[in-house]
Amino acid sequence: MNYISTRGAGIGERHTFSDILLGGLAKDGGLYLPAEYPQVSADELARWRALPYADLAFEILRKFSDDIPVEDLRELTRRTYTAQVYCNVRDEENAAQITPLKTLGVEDGAPLSLLELSNGPTLAFKDMAMQLLGNLFEYTLARHGETLNILGATSGDTGSAAEYAMRGKKGIRVFMLSPHKKMSAFQTAQMYSLQDPNIFNVAIDGVFDDCQDIVKAVSNDHAFKAQQKIGTVNSINWARVVAQVVYYFKGYFAATKRNDERVSFTVPSGNFGNVCAGHIARMMGLPIEKLVVATNENDVLDEFFRTGIYRVRRSSETYHTSSPSMDISKASNFERFVFDLLGRDPKRVLQLFRDVEEKGGFDLQASGDFARVQAFGFVSGRSSHDDRVETIRDVFQRYDTMIDTHTADGVKVAREHLQAGIPMIVLETAQPIKFGETIREALEREPERPAAFSGLEDLPQRFEVLPNDAQRVKDFVAAHTGA
Ligand SMILES: *Cc1c(COP(=O)(O)O)cnc(C)c1O
């Protein structure tokens, strides 16, 4: 398996899965994709139906990572996808399934269900990929005798998923910047209560954008970055995307009985990582009818899928919503999809993403390429705060099921795209406890709290407060790496 950049640099070079695992962007600023998508035969699909999650993950990942010895990969996936790690299930009987499918009911002739992706340690779907990344990083670093210092900025979900994936891992330290006193008590406690010596919570006196600017400033200091072996785990990481392909297969098998059936998925979307994995599953041959992209008020993606116009927003135009993990101004994984949409023409991708930087976007309306959006099965919709509140209330009353605000965006938009006879699977991306304020508004009651999280806010916290100053962060990193 060879990987290529969406912008075409290094055509003819070889990049294996392990080569691109620890890196971010390709050197021309593009994103890595397999030179071609591996295909799943009818025989394989039939055989995979009965596999437990970990073994399904192994079968899918081995097609993308043929440079990792199969026995190592099998051990890695079995260690990652265990009922002990994904233990925060709402229904005990489901623990072994890792991503249980919860049937809600039949609406407009379509079976409607939720695929639970948030039963991992931080109660958000990012655990599904990040836990694998932690084990893959540790394995690869050990093989090459290297170490890695991960530097990141978070407003909540990503940072905690990264910390829980990397805690205690050999050869890895995590320096995670978060805005001091700006996260919810629950999210703060989730991150700051970690006592592992390789995890460093840095509370910056500022807002999330300040944290992100510091990460950029440090990353642009190439000498420092090389000397301190700084890396990232952001959503463009290829291994994160490919790990997410697995649950589309798992969800398909859970919602169907035979492999000639089709299903649709609705995906609460921000950086387009999750739904990009659905697109890849479809390109591999999984019988997906529609991929429904659900956004909140930050509707860059919905606008594109309705009109063919991609117009990124300025940060002043980005709304802070009650589904905050979808508050994005541009979708960092979108380029992967555009590459396929344009028939894998790197010159045009390069031009379009130059237009994004110089003119703030591009317009595919007039070109024939936009018609292919339909062939790829993509449709979209958006929701508002009122829609979320209404949907949370409705799903609770009708189906006795509490959903979080991001999943509510998904259910609201899924209902606009139901087709009789075709199961609609909404990806559940977080548990309600993470966004309790809106649950209280919608239901006038407390969100459900998994047993393992009782008393979380009372645990001792370990963090360092630093001023909004990149140099001070560099000094802090250097002091703790000893390099
Ligand atoms: C990250 C996140 C999303 C958005 O996923 P993308 O892969 O960025 O599209 C949606 N919901 C929750 C809860 C998240 O944490």
The ligand as an ORCA input file, in Angstrom:
! r2SCAN-3c Opt
* xyz 0 1
  C     -15.063     15.863     16.858
  C     -16.524     15.710     17.056
  C     -17.445     15.815     15.987
  C     -17.015     16.170     14.578
  O     -16.284     15.139     13.951
  P     -15.388     15.441     12.655
  O     -14.639     14.200     12.409
  O     -14.505     16.595     13.026
  O     -16.326     15.798     11.539
  C     -18.795     15.599     16.232
  N     -19.233     15.329     17.492
  C     -18.387     15.228     18.546
  C     -18.941     14.948     19.890
  C     -17.010     15.403     18.364
  O     -16.182     15.311     19.422
*
